[in-house]
């Protein structure tokens, strides 16, 4: 899941990006409205966190241009507590939610999860496929209620594939959703991440298929098949600990 933060306060931007990265999100940060508009034109994002008081180009204008391009990316606007008129204008221009400064990081994280679920048409924070479950709020994946030890990158990869279960996801799409600006991530690196994740899922009857020339597909598991899925024991020695790259 890739998020763009448009915020000119360096302390707030740093705190937001650190918090979201710790949750397994890929995060890019811009500090002016012009930079935000350019980034949104050139790169797909899963969510925009937009400060309305940006220099060079206002947050409202960034939002107006975004919606004029028919982009449906969810937008969470940040605004001063007393700017009611700006909040109303932002919502009227197509923002999905807003938060007044100052705010608690835990609440922002919850709103981020809610907005990304809504964009994908999901109402619950837990994604399921057969015996596999991913708690997006707790950032924990389980098979048959047994937790899996996944690195942050593996968790992000699993989230993207689960959200699109039954559909092919290209390597380029995975890079776009998982990687920040400046990260040198090749198609070979994506193959390595998929290989590691596949080894951890297959004992539980969850299969990631390679569609040659196109990408990868997390195969859907029928509900009745989940009851027959083999149990998955504790992680083997040498497993990558959570948070590792």
FIKOLZA-1660 file (N, C-alpha, C; in steps of 0.1 Angstrom, whole numbers, plus 5000, padded with zeros to 4 digits):
% residues 245
   i   px   py   pz ch aa at
   1 5008 4988 5000  A  X  N
   1 5000 5000 5000  A  X CA
   1 5009 5012 5000  A  X  C
   2 5007 5021 4990  A  X  N
   2 5016 5033 4988  A  X CA
   2 5008 5046 4991  A  X  C
   3 5014 5054 5000  A  X  N
   3 5008 5066 5005  A  X CA
   3 5016 5078 5001  A  X  C
   4 5010 5089 4997  A  X  N
   4 5017 5102 4995  A  X CA
   4 5012 5111 5006  A  X  C
   5 5022 5117 5013  A  X  N
   5 5019 5127 5023  A  X CA
   5 5024 5141 5017  A  X  C
   6 5014 5150 5016  A  X  N
   6 5017 5164 5012  A  X CA
   6 5016 5173 5024  A  X  C
   7 5027 5176 5030  A  X  N
   7 5027 5183 5043  A  X CA
   7 5040 5191 5044  A  X  C
   8 5039 5205 5046  A  X  N
   8 5051 5213 5046  A  X CA
   8 5057 5214 5060  A  X  C
   9 5051 5209 5071  A  X  N
   9 5057 5209 5084  A  X CA
   9 5066 5197 5085  A  X  C
  10 5079 5199 5085  A  X  N
  10 5088 5188 5085  A  X CA
  10 5087 5178 5097  A  X  C
  11 5084 5184 5109  A  X  N
  11 5082 5175 5121  A  X CA
  11 5070 5166 5119  A  X  C
  12 5059 5172 5115  A  X  N
  12 5047 5164 5113  A  X CA
  12 5048 5154 5102  A  X  C
  13 5054 5158 5091  A  X  N
  13 5056 5149 5080  A  X CA
  13 5065 5137 5084  A  X  C
  14 5075 5140 5091  A  X  N
  14 5084 5129 5096  A  X CA
  14 5077 5120 5105  A  X  C
  15 5069 5125 5115  A  X  N
  15 5062 5117 5124  A  X CA
  15 5052 5108 5117  A  X  C
  16 5045 5114 5107  A  X  N
  16 5035 5106 5099  A  X CA
  16 5041 5095 5091  A  X  C
  17 5052 5099 5084  A  X  N
  17 5059 5089 5076  A  X CA
  17 5065 5077 5084  A  X  C
  18 5071 5081 5095  A  X  N
  18 5076 5070 5104  A  X CA
  18 5066 5061 5109  A  X  C
  19 5055 5066 5114  A  X  N
  19 5044 5058 5119  A  X CA
  19 5038 5049 5108  A  X  C
  20 5036 5054 5096  A  X  N
  20 5029 5046 5086  A  X CA
  20 5039 5036 5080  A  X  C
  21 5052 5039 5079  A  X  N
  21 5062 5029 5075  A  X CA
  21 5063 5018 5085  A  X  C
  22 5062 5021 5098  A  X  N
  22 5062 5011 5108  A  X CA
  22 5051 5001 5106  A  X  C
  23 5039 5006 5100  A  X  N
  23 5028 4998 5098  A  X CA
  23 5029 4990 5085  A  X  C
  24 5040 4991 5078  A  X  N
  24 5042 4983 5065  A  X CA
  24 5038 4991 5053  A  X  C
  25 5035 5004 5054  A  X  N
  25 5031 5011 5042  A  X CA
  25 5044 5017 5035  A  X  C
  26 5043 5019 5022  A  X  N
  26 5054 5026 5015  A  X CA
  26 5049 5041 5015  A  X  C
  27 5058 5050 5019  A  X  N
  27 5054 5064 5020  A  X CA
  27 5063 5073 5013  A  X  C
  28 5057 5082 5005  A  X  N
  28 5065 5093 4999  A  X CA
  28 5060 5106 5004  A  X  C
  29 5069 5116 5006  A  X  N
  29 5066 5129 5012  A  X CA
  29 5069 5140 5002  A  X  C
  30 5060 5150 5001  A  X  N
  30 5063 5162 4993  A  X CA
  30 5059 5174 5002  A  X  C
  31 5065 5185 5000  A  X  N
  31 5063 5197 5009  A  X CA
  31 5056 5209 5003  A  X  C
  32 5053 5208 4990  A  X  N
  32 5046 5219 4983  A  X CA
  32 5034 5214 4975  A  X  C
  33 5025 5222 4972  A  X  N
  33 5014 5218 4964  A  X CA
  33 5018 5214 4950  A  X  C
  34 5028 5221 4944  A  X  N
  34 5033 5218 4931  A  X CA
  34 5039 5204 4930  A  X  C
  35 5047 5201 4940  A  X  N
  35 5053 5188 4941  A  X CA
  35 5042 5177 4942  A  X  C
  36 5032 5180 4950  A  X  N
  36 5021 5170 4952  A  X CA
  36 5013 5168 4938  A  X  C
  37 5010 5179 4931  A  X  N
  37 5003 5178 4919  A  X CA
  37 5011 5170 4909  A  X  C
  38 5024 5172 4908  A  X  N
  38 5033 5165 4899  A  X CA
  38 5034 5150 4902  A  X  C
  39 5035 5147 4915  A  X  N
  39 5036 5133 4919  A  X CA
  39 5024 5126 4916  A  X  C
  40 5012 5132 4919  A  X  N
  40 4999 5125 4916  A  X CA
  40 4997 5123 4901  A  X  C
  41 5003 5132 4893  A  X  N
  41 5001 5130 4879  A  X CA
  41 5010 5119 4873  A  X  C
  42 5021 5117 4880  A  X  N
  42 5031 5108 4874  A  X CA
  42 5031 5094 4880  A  X  C
  43 5025 5092 4892  A  X  N
  43 5026 5080 4900  A  X CA
  43 5013 5076 4906  A  X  C
  44 5009 5063 4905  A  X  N
  44 4997 5059 4912  A  X CA
  44 4999 5057 4927  A  X  C
  45 4990 5062 4935  A  X  N
  45 4990 5061 4950  A  X CA
  45 4977 5054 4955  A  X  C
  46 4978 5048 4966  A  X  N
  46 4966 5042 4972  A  X CA
  46 4959 5052 4981  A  X  C
  47 4966 5062 4986  A  X  N
  47 4960 5072 4995  A  X CA
  47 4968 5085 4994  A  X  C
  48 4961 5096 4995  A  X  N
  48 4968 5109 4997  A  X CA
  48 4964 5115 5010  A  X  C
  49 4974 5119 5018  A  X  N
  49 4972 5126 5030  A  X CA
  49 4976 5141 5027  A  X  C
  50 4967 5150 5027  A  X  N
  50 4968 5163 5021  A  X CA
  50 4966 5174 5031  A  X  C
  51 4977 5182 5033  A  X  N
  51 4976 5194 5041  A  X CA
  51 4970 5205 5032  A  X  C
  52 4960 5212 5037  A  X  N
  52 4954 5223 5029  A  X CA
  52 4963 5235 5028  A  X  C
  53 4971 5237 5038  A  X  N
  53 4979 5249 5038  A  X CA
  53 4993 5248 5032  A  X  C
  54 4994 5242 5020  A  X  N
  54 5006 5240 5013  A  X CA
  54 5011 5252 5006  A  X  C
  55 5024 5255 5005  A  X  N
  55 5029 5266 4997  A  X CA
  55 5029 5263 4982  A  X  C
  56 5030 5274 4974  A  X  N
  56 5031 5274 4960  A  X CA
  56 5018 5270 4953  A  X  C
  57 5011 5260 4958  A  X  N
  57 4998 5256 4953  A  X CA
  57 4990 5251 4965  A  X  C
  58 4978 5256 4967  A  X  N
  58 4970 5252 4979  A  X CA
  58 4966 5238 4978  A  X  C
  59 4963 5232 4990  A  X  N
  59 4958 5218 4991  A  X CA
  59 4945 5217 4983  A  X  C
  60 4936 5227 4985  A  X  N
  60 4924 5227 4978  A  X CA
  60 4925 5226 4963  A  X  C
  61 4935 5233 4957  A  X  N
  61 4938 5233 4943  A  X CA
  61 4944 5220 4939  A  X  C
  62 4952 5214 4947  A  X  N
  62 4957 5201 4944  A  X CA
  62 4946 5191 4943  A  X  C
  63 4937 5192 4953  A  X  N
  63 4925 5183 4953  A  X CA
  63 4916 5185 4941  A  X  C
  64 4914 5198 4937  A  X  N
  64 4905 5201 4926  A  X CA
  64 4911 5195 4913  A  X  C
  65 4924 5196 4911  A  X  N
  65 4931 5191 4899  A  X CA
  65 4931 5176 4899  A  X  C
  66 4932 5170 4911  A  X  N
  66 4932 5155 4912  A  X CA
  66 4919 5150 4907  A  X  C
  67 4908 5155 4912  A  X  N
  67 4895 5151 4908  A  X CA
  67 4891 5154 4894  A  X  C
  68 4897 5165 4889  A  X  N
  68 4894 5169 4875  A  X CA
  68 4900 5159 4865  A  X  C
  69 4911 5152 4870  A  X  N
  69 4917 5141 4862  A  X CA
  69 4909 5128 4864  A  X  C
  70 4898 5128 4871  A  X  N
  70 4889 5117 4874  A  X CA
  70 4897 5106 4882  A  X  C
  71 4906 5110 4890  A  X  N
  71 4913 5101 4899  A  X CA
  71 4904 5098 4911  A  X  C
  72 4903 5086 4915  A  X  N
  72 4895 5081 4926  A  X CA
  72 4903 5078 4938  A  X  C
  73 4916 5082 4938  A  X  N
  73 4924 5079 4950  A  X CA
  73 4918 5085 4963  A  X  C
  74 4917 5078 4973  A  X  N
  74 4911 5084 4986  A  X CA
  74 4920 5095 4991  A  X  C
  75 4914 5105 4996  A  X  N
  75 4921 5117 5001  A  X CA
  75 4917 5120 5015  A  X  C
  76 4926 5121 5024  A  X  N
  76 4924 5125 5038  A  X CA
  76 4931 5139 5040  A  X  C
  77 4923 5149 5042  A  X  N
  77 4928 5162 5043  A  X CA
  77 4931 5166 5058  A  X  C
  78 4942 5173 5060  A  X  N
  78 4946 5178 5072  A  X CA
  78 4944 5193 5073  A  X  C
  79 4939 5198 5083  A  X  N
  79 4936 5213 5084  A  X CA
  79 4936 5218 5098  A  X  C
  80 4938 5231 5099  A  X  N
  80 4938 5237 5113  A  X CA
  80 4924 5236 5119  A  X  C
  81 4924 5235 5132  A  X  N
  81 4911 5232 5139  A  X CA
  81 4900 5242 5136  A  X  C
  82 4904 5255 5133  A  X  N
  82 4894 5265 5132  A  X CA
  82 4890 5268 5117  A  X  C
  83 4895 5260 5108  A  X  N
  83 4892 5263 5094  A  X CA
  83 4880 5255 5089  A  X  C
  84 4869 5257 5095  A  X  N
  84 4857 5250 5091  A  X CA
  84 4853 5251 5076  A  X  C
  85 4854 5264 5072  A  X  N
  85 4851 5266 5058  A  X CA
  85 4860 5258 5048  A  X  C
  86 4873 5257 5051  A  X  N
  86 4882 5250 5043  A  X CA
  86 4878 5235 5043  A  X  C
  87 4875 5230 5055  A  X  N
  87 4871 5216 5056  A  X CA
  87 4859 5213 5047  A  X  C
  88 4849 5222 5048  A  X  N
  88 4837 5220 5040  A  X CA
  88 4840 5220 5025  A  X  C
  89 4849 5230 5021  A  X  N
  89 4852 5231 5007  A  X CA
  89 4860 5219 5002  A  X  C
  90 4869 5214 5011  A  X  N
  90 4876 5202 5008  A  X CA
  90 4867 5190 5005  A  X  C
  91 4857 5188 5014  A  X  N
  91 4848 5177 5013  A  X CA
  91 4839 5178 5000  A  X  C
  92 4836 5191 4997  A  X  N
  92 4828 5194 4985  A  X CA
  92 4836 5191 4972  A  X  C
  93 4849 5193 4973  A  X  N
  93 4858 5191 4961  A  X CA
  93 4861 5176 4959  A  X  C
  94 4857 5168 4969  A  X  N
  94 4859 5153 4967  A  X CA
  94 4868 5146 4977  A  X  C
  95 4872 5153 4988  A  X  N
  95 4879 5147 4998  A  X CA
  95 4871 5136 5005  A  X  C
  96 4877 5126 5010  A  X  N
  96 4869 5114 5016  A  X CA
  96 4868 5116 5031  A  X  C
  97 4878 5123 5037  A  X  N
  97 4877 5124 5052  A  X CA
  97 4887 5136 5055  A  X  C
  98 4886 5141 5067  A  X  N
  98 4895 5151 5072  A  X CA
  98 4898 5149 5086  A  X  C
  99 4910 5155 5090  A  X  N
  99 4914 5155 5104  A  X CA
  99 4918 5169 5108  A  X  C
 100 4914 5174 5119  A  X  N
 100 4918 5187 5124  A  X CA
 100 4931 5186 5132  A  X  C
 101 4940 5195 5130  A  X  N
 101 4953 5195 5138  A  X CA
 101 4950 5202 5151  A  X  C
 102 4956 5197 5162  A  X  N
 102 4965 5185 5163  A  X CA
 102 4956 5172 5164  A  X  C
 103 4962 5161 5161  A  X  N
 103 4955 5148 5162  A  X CA
 103 4964 5137 5167  A  X  C
 104 4958 5126 5171  A  X  N
 104 4965 5115 5176  A  X CA
 104 4969 5106 5164  A  X  C
 105 4981 5101 5164  A  X  N
 105 4986 5092 5153  A  X CA
 105 4978 5080 5152  A  X  C
 106 4973 5075 5163  A  X  N
 106 4966 5062 5163  A  X CA
 106 4952 5064 5156  A  X  C
 107 4946 5076 5157  A  X  N
 107 4934 5079 5150  A  X CA
 107 4936 5080 5135  A  X  C
 108 4947 5087 5132  A  X  N
 108 4950 5089 5117  A  X CA
 108 4953 5075 5111  A  X  C
 109 4960 5066 5118  A  X  N
 109 4962 5053 5112  A  X CA
 109 4949 5045 5110  A  X  C
 110 4940 5047 5120  A  X  N
 110 4927 5040 5118  A  X CA
 110 4919 5046 5107  A  X  C
 111 4920 5059 5104  A  X  N
 111 4913 5065 5093  A  X CA
 111 4919 5060 5080  A  X  C
 112 4932 5059 5080  A  X  N
 112 4939 5054 5068  A  X CA
 112 4934 5040 5064  A  X  C
 113 4934 5032 5074  A  X  N
 113 4929 5018 5072  A  X CA
 113 4914 5018 5067  A  X  C
 114 4906 5026 5073  A  X  N
 114 4892 5027 5069  A  X CA
 114 4891 5032 5054  A  X  C
 115 4898 5042 5050  A  X  N
 115 4898 5047 5037  A  X CA
 115 4902 5038 5027  A  X  C
 116 4913 5030 5030  A  X  N
 116 4918 5021 5020  A  X CA
 116 4909 5009 5019  A  X  C
 117 4902 5005 5030  A  X  N
 117 4892 4994 5029  A  X CA
 117 4881 4999 5020  A  X  C
 118 4876 5011 5023  A  X  N
 118 4865 5016 5015  A  X CA
 118 4868 5017 5000  A  X  C
 119 4880 5021 4997  A  X  N
 119 4884 5022 4983  A  X CA
 119 4883 5008 4976  A  X  C
 120 4886 4998 4984  A  X  N
 120 4886 4984 4978  A  X CA
 120 4872 4977 4980  A  X  C
 121 4862 4984 4985  A  X  N
 121 4849 4979 4986  A  X CA
 121 4848 4969 4998  A  X  C
 122 4858 4970 5008  A  X  N
 122 4857 4961 5019  A  X CA
 122 4852 4968 5031  A  X  C
 123 4845 4961 5040  A  X  N
 123 4839 4968 5052  A  X CA
 123 4847 4963 5064  A  X  C
 124 4854 4952 5064  A  X  N
 124 4861 4947 5075  A  X CA
 124 4876 4949 5074  A  X  C
 125 4883 4950 5085  A  X  N
 125 4897 4952 5085  A  X CA
 125 4905 4939 5083  A  X  C
 126 4898 4927 5084  A  X  N
 126 4904 4914 5082  A  X CA
 126 4901 4909 5068  A  X  C
 127 4912 4907 5060  A  X  N
 127 4911 4901 5047  A  X CA
 127 4912 4886 5048  A  X  C
 128 4904 4878 5041  A  X  N
 128 4904 4863 5043  A  X CA
 128 4904 4857 5029  A  X  C
 129 4911 4846 5029  A  X  N
 129 4911 4837 5017  A  X CA
 129 4914 4823 5022  A  X  C
 130 4903 4815 5023  A  X  N
 130 4905 4801 5029  A  X CA
 130 4909 4802 5043  A  X  C
 131 4920 4795 5046  A  X  N
 131 4925 4795 5060  A  X CA
 131 4934 4807 5063  A  X  C
 132 4936 4815 5053  A  X  N
 132 4945 4827 5055  A  X CA
 132 4937 4839 5059  A  X  C
 133 4942 4846 5069  A  X  N
 133 4936 4859 5073  A  X CA
 133 4947 4869 5075  A  X  C
 134 4944 4881 5071  A  X  N
 134 4953 4892 5073  A  X CA
 134 4946 4903 5081  A  X  C
 135 4950 4906 5093  A  X  N
 135 4944 4917 5101  A  X CA
 135 4951 4930 5097  A  X  C
 136 4945 4938 5089  A  X  N
 136 4951 4950 5085  A  X CA
 136 4953 4960 5096  A  X  C
 137 4945 4960 5106  A  X  N
 137 4947 4969 5118  A  X CA
 137 4958 4965 5126  A  X  C
 138 4959 4952 5130  A  X  N
 138 4970 4947 5138  A  X CA
 138 4982 4944 5130  A  X  C
 139 4982 4944 5117  A  X  N
 139 4993 4940 5108  A  X CA
 139 4998 4926 5112  A  X  C
 140 4989 4917 5112  A  X  N
 140 4993 4903 5115  A  X CA
 140 4986 4894 5105  A  X  C
 141 4993 4884 5100  A  X  N
 141 4988 4874 5091  A  X CA
 141 4988 4861 5098  A  X  C
 142 4977 4853 5095  A  X  N
 142 4976 4840 5102  A  X CA
 142 4970 4830 5092  A  X  C
 143 4974 4817 5094  A  X  N
 143 4968 4806 5087  A  X CA
 143 4963 4796 5098  A  X  C
 144 4950 4793 5097  A  X  N
 144 4944 4785 5107  A  X CA
 144 4947 4790 5121  A  X  C
 145 4946 4804 5122  A  X  N
 145 4947 4811 5135  A  X CA
 145 4961 4810 5140  A  X  C
 146 4971 4805 5133  A  X  N
 146 4985 4805 5137  A  X CA
 146 4992 4816 5130  A  X  C
 147 4999 4825 5138  A  X  N
 147 5005 4837 5132  A  X CA
 147 5017 4833 5123  A  X  C
 148 5018 4840 5112  A  X  N
 148 5030 4839 5103  A  X CA
 148 5040 4849 5106  A  X  C
 149 5053 4845 5105  A  X  N
 149 5064 4855 5107  A  X CA
 149 5067 4860 5093  A  X  C
 150 5063 4873 5091  A  X  N
 150 5066 4879 5078  A  X CA
 150 5073 4892 5080  A  X  C
 151 5082 4895 5071  A  X  N
 151 5089 4908 5071  A  X CA
 151 5079 4919 5067  A  X  C
 152 5082 4931 5068  A  X  N
 152 5073 4942 5065  A  X CA
 152 5071 4942 5050  A  X  C
 153 5081 4939 5042  A  X  N
 153 5079 4938 5027  A  X CA
 153 5070 4926 5023  A  X  C
 154 5072 4915 5030  A  X  N
 154 5063 4903 5027  A  X CA
 154 5049 4906 5031  A  X  C
 155 5047 4913 5042  A  X  N
 155 5033 4917 5047  A  X CA
 155 5026 4926 5037  A  X  C
 156 5034 4936 5032  A  X  N
 156 5028 4945 5022  A  X CA
 156 5025 4937 5009  A  X  C
 157 5033 4928 5005  A  X  N
 157 5031 4920 4993  A  X CA
 157 5018 4912 4995  A  X  C
 158 5017 4905 5006  A  X  N
 158 5005 4897 5009  A  X CA
 158 4993 4905 5009  A  X  C
 159 4993 4917 5014  A  X  N
 159 4982 4926 5015  A  X CA
 159 4977 4930 5000  A  X  C
 160 4986 4933 4992  A  X  N
 160 4983 4937 4978  A  X CA
 160 4977 4925 4971  A  X  C
 161 4983 4913 4972  A  X  N
 161 4977 4901 4966  A  X CA
 161 4964 4897 4971  A  X  C
 162 4962 4898 4984  A  X  N
 162 4949 4894 4990  A  X CA
 162 4938 4903 4986  A  X  C
 163 4941 4916 4985  A  X  N
 163 4931 4926 4981  A  X CA
 163 4927 4923 4966  A  X  C
 164 4935 4916 4959  A  X  N
 164 4932 4913 4945  A  X CA
 164 4932 4898 4943  A  X  C
 165 4928 4891 4953  A  X  N
 165 4928 4876 4952  A  X CA
 165 4920 4872 4939  A  X  C
 166 4925 4862 4932  A  X  N
 166 4919 4857 4920  A  X CA
 166 4922 4865 4907  A  X  C
 167 4929 4877 4909  A  X  N
 167 4933 4885 4898  A  X CA
 167 4948 4886 4897  A  X  C
 168 4953 4887 4884  A  X  N
 168 4967 4888 4882  A  X CA
 168 4972 4902 4886  A  X  C
 169 4983 4903 4893  A  X  N
 169 4990 4915 4896  A  X CA
 169 5004 4915 4890  A  X  C
 170 5007 4925 4882  A  X  N
 170 5020 4925 4875  A  X CA
 170 5031 4929 4885  A  X  C
 171 5044 4926 4881  A  X  N
 171 5055 4930 4889  A  X CA
 171 5056 4946 4890  A  X  C
 172 5052 4952 4879  A  X  N
 172 5053 4967 4879  A  X CA
 172 5043 4972 4889  A  X  C
 173 5031 4966 4890  A  X  N
 173 5021 4971 4900  A  X CA
 173 5025 4969 4914  A  X  C
 174 5032 4957 4916  A  X  N
 174 5037 4955 4930  A  X CA
 174 5048 4965 4933  A  X  C
 175 5057 4969 4924  A  X  N
 175 5067 4979 4927  A  X CA
 175 5060 4992 4930  A  X  C
 176 5050 4996 4922  A  X  N
 176 5042 5008 4924  A  X CA
 176 5036 5009 4938  A  X  C
 177 5031 4998 4943  A  X  N
 177 5023 4997 4956  A  X CA
 177 5032 4996 4968  A  X  C
 178 5044 4990 4966  A  X  N
 178 5052 4986 4977  A  X CA
 178 5065 4995 4979  A  X  C
 179 5069 5002 4969  A  X  N
 179 5082 5009 4969  A  X CA
 179 5081 5024 4969  A  X  C
 180 5090 5030 4977  A  X  N
 180 5090 5045 4978  A  X CA
 180 5100 5050 4967  A  X  C
 181 5099 5063 4965  A  X  N
 181 5109 5070 4956  A  X CA
 181 5123 5067 4961  A  X  C
 182 5132 5065 4952  A  X  N
 182 5146 5063 4956  A  X CA
 182 5150 5048 4959  A  X  C
 183 5140 5040 4961  A  X  N
 183 5142 5026 4963  A  X CA
 183 5146 5019 4950  A  X  C
 184 5157 5012 4950  A  X  N
 184 5161 5004 4938  A  X CA
 184 5156 4990 4939  A  X  C
 185 5144 4988 4934  A  X  N
 185 5138 4975 4935  A  X CA
 185 5135 4970 4921  A  X  C
 186 5142 4959 4918  A  X  N
 186 5141 4953 4904  A  X CA
 186 5131 4942 4904  A  X  C
 187 5127 4938 4892  A  X  N
 187 5118 4927 4891  A  X CA
 187 5123 4914 4897  A  X  C
 188 5137 4913 4897  A  X  N
 188 5143 4901 4904  A  X CA
 188 5140 4902 4919  A  X  C
 189 5141 4914 4924  A  X  N
 189 5139 4915 4939  A  X CA
 189 5124 4911 4942  A  X  C
 190 5115 4915 4934  A  X  N
 190 5101 4911 4936  A  X CA
 190 5099 4896 4935  A  X  C
 191 5106 4890 4926  A  X  N
 191 5106 4875 4925  A  X CA
 191 5111 4869 4938  A  X  C
 192 5121 4875 4944  A  X  N
 192 5126 4870 4957  A  X CA
 192 5116 4871 4968  A  X  C
 193 5109 4883 4969  A  X  N
 193 5099 4885 4979  A  X CA
 193 5088 4875 4977  A  X  C
 194 5083 4873 4965  A  X  N
 194 5072 4863 4962  A  X CA
 194 5077 4849 4966  A  X  C
 195 5089 4846 4963  A  X  N
 195 5094 4832 4966  A  X CA
 195 5094 4830 4981  A  X  C
 196 5098 4840 4989  A  X  N
 196 5098 4838 5003  A  X CA
 196 5084 4837 5009  A  X  C
 197 5075 4846 5004  A  X  N
 197 5061 4845 5009  A  X CA
 197 5055 4832 5005  A  X  C
 198 5057 4828 4993  A  X  N
 198 5051 4815 4988  A  X CA
 198 5055 4803 4997  A  X  C
 199 5067 4803 5001  A  X  N
 199 5072 4792 5010  A  X CA
 199 5065 4792 5023  A  X  C
 200 5061 4804 5028  A  X  N
 200 5054 4805 5041  A  X CA
 200 5039 4802 5040  A  X  C
 201 5033 4804 5028  A  X  N
 201 5019 4802 5026  A  X CA
 201 5015 4788 5022  A  X  C
 202 5023 4782 5014  A  X  N
 202 5020 4769 5007  A  X CA
 202 5017 4758 5017  A  X  C
 203 5024 4757 5029  A  X  N
 203 5020 4746 5039  A  X CA
 203 5006 4747 5044  A  X  C
 204 5000 4759 5043  A  X  N
 204 4986 4761 5047  A  X CA
 204 4976 4760 5036  A  X  C
 205 4981 4756 5024  A  X  N
 205 4972 4754 5013  A  X CA
 205 4969 4766 5005  A  X  C
 206 4977 4777 5007  A  X  N
 206 4975 4789 5000  A  X CA
 206 4986 4790 4989  A  X  C
 207 4981 4793 4977  A  X  N
 207 4991 4792 4965  A  X CA
 207 4991 4805 4958  A  X  C
 208 5004 4810 4955  A  X  N
 208 5006 4821 4947  A  X CA
 208 5010 4816 4933  A  X  C
 209 5002 4818 4923  A  X  N
 209 5006 4813 4910  A  X CA
 209 5013 4823 4902  A  X  C
 210 5023 4818 4894  A  X  N
 210 5030 4827 4885  A  X CA
 210 5024 4826 4872  A  X  C
 211 5019 4838 4867  A  X  N
 211 5013 4838 4853  A  X CA
 211 5024 4844 4844  A  X  C
 212 5030 4835 4836  A  X  N
 212 5042 4838 4829  A  X CA
 212 5040 4850 4820  A  X  C
 213 5049 4860 4821  A  X  N
 213 5047 4872 4812  A  X CA
 213 5038 4882 4817  A  X  C
 214 5030 4879 4828  A  X  N
 214 5020 4888 4833  A  X CA
 214 5022 4892 4847  A  X  C
 215 5025 4883 4856  A  X  N
 215 5027 4886 4870  A  X CA
 215 5023 4874 4879  A  X  C
 216 5016 4878 4890  A  X  N
 216 5013 4868 4901  A  X CA
 216 4998 4869 4904  A  X  C
 217 4993 4857 4909  A  X  N
 217 4979 4857 4913  A  X CA
 217 4978 4848 4926  A  X  C
 218 4972 4854 4936  A  X  N
 218 4969 4846 4948  A  X CA
 218 4956 4839 4945  A  X  C
 219 4956 4826 4944  A  X  N
 219 4945 4818 4940  A  X CA
 219 4934 4818 4952  A  X  C
 220 4922 4820 4948  A  X  N
 220 4911 4820 4957  A  X CA
 220 4909 4806 4962  A  X  C
 221 4905 4804 4975  A  X  N
 221 4903 4791 4981  A  X CA
 221 4888 4791 4985  A  X  C
 222 4881 4780 4981  A  X  N
 222 4867 4779 4984  A  X CA
 222 4866 4777 5000  A  X  C
 223 4855 4782 5005  A  X  N
 223 4853 4782 5019  A  X CA
 223 4853 4768 5025  A  X  C
 224 4848 4758 5018  A  X  N
 224 4848 4745 5023  A  X CA
 224 4862 4739 5023  A  X  C
 225 4870 4744 5013  A  X  N
 225 4884 4739 5013  A  X CA
 225 4892 4743 5025  A  X  C
 226 4888 4755 5030  A  X  N
 226 4896 4760 5041  A  X CA
 226 4895 4751 5053  A  X  C
 227 4884 4744 5055  A  X  N
 227 4882 4735 5066  A  X CA
 227 4891 4723 5066  A  X  C
 228 4896 4720 5053  A  X  N
 228 4905 4708 5052  A  X CA
 228 4919 4712 5051  A  X  C
 229 4922 4725 5052  A  X  N
 229 4936 4730 5050  A  X CA
 229 4944 4725 5062  A  X  C
 230 4957 4721 5058  A  X  N
 230 4966 4716 5069  A  X CA
 230 4970 4726 5079  A  X  C
 231 4972 4722 5091  A  X  N
 231 4976 4732 5101  A  X CA
 231 4990 4736 5099  A  X  C
 232 4993 4749 5103  A  X  N
 232 5006 4754 5101  A  X CA
 232 5013 4756 5114  A  X  C
 233 5024 4750 5116  A  X  N
 233 5031 4751 5129  A  X CA
 233 5039 4764 5131  A  X  C
 234 5046 4765 5142  A  X  N
 234 5055 4776 5144  A  X CA
 234 5065 4778 5133  A  X  C
 235 5069 4791 5131  A  X  N
 235 5079 4794 5120  A  X CA
 235 5091 4786 5122  A  X  C
 236 5098 4782 5112  A  X  N
 236 5110 4774 5112  A  X CA
 236 5122 4784 5116  A  X  C
 237 5132 4778 5121  A  X  N
 237 5144 4786 5125  A  X CA
 237 5149 4793 5112  A  X  C
 238 5154 4805 5113  A  X  N
 238 5159 4812 5102  A  X CA
 238 5148 4821 5095  A  X  C
 239 5136 4820 5100  A  X  N
 239 5125 4829 5094  A  X CA
 239 5129 4843 5096  A  X  C
 240 5124 4851 5087  A  X  N
 240 5127 4866 5088  A  X CA
 240 5118 4872 5098  A  X  C
 241 5124 4879 5108  A  X  N
 241 5115 4885 5118  A  X CA
 241 5107 4897 5113  A  X  C
 242 5096 4899 5119  A  X  N
 242 5087 4911 5115  A  X CA
 242 5096 4924 5115  A  X  C
 243 5093 4932 5104  A  X  N
 243 5100 4945 5103  A  X CA
 243 5113 4945 5095  A  X  C
 244 5118 4932 5092  A  X  N
 244 5130 4931 5084  A  X CA
 244 5127 4934 5070  A  X  C
 245 5136 4939 5062  A  X  N
 245 5134 4942 5048  A  X CA
 245 5133 4930 5039  A  X  C
% end
